[in-house]
Amino acid sequence: MTIFLLLIGILQTPADKNPSVAWAQVGYIFEWAVSFDLTLAPLAYTILGEVSSTRLRSQSIAIGRNAYTLCQLTAQVVQPYFMNPGHSGLKGRTGFIWFGTSFPTLIWAIFRLPETKDRTYEELDILFEREVLLTKFASYKLDINDEMKC
């Protein structure tokens, strides 16, 4: 999705001279929206529910969803000002602005978001308790039965 934002921004320069290039921008906007709606939008709930500690899950979800909503509201308010020729008039170059927020978020997710596949909530709590590196979550061997004996 980050690459779609970059392409939207890059295509604005030829779109100023050739209006048919704007259709490519529309295609990338559509692909970005579909990708977002099918991946990140629903996954935000899942990630919050799995990664937060069991004890603080409801508070983590409330804070996370409120932060997400505030960011979305802010983006929806400022985007028309970025696009409107009477204000910033950036048009498709707003892709560069959103790329600037999306790329660091992508880097953060790659290095800081733990892999929770095939892990129970209890196992995740134990991994966090043991301070296992997030990059090792997927490969870390954990015998839950040994943990219960302690």
Order of alpha helices (4+ residues) and beta strands (2+ residues): alpha-alpha-alpha-alpha-alpha-alpha-alpha-alpha
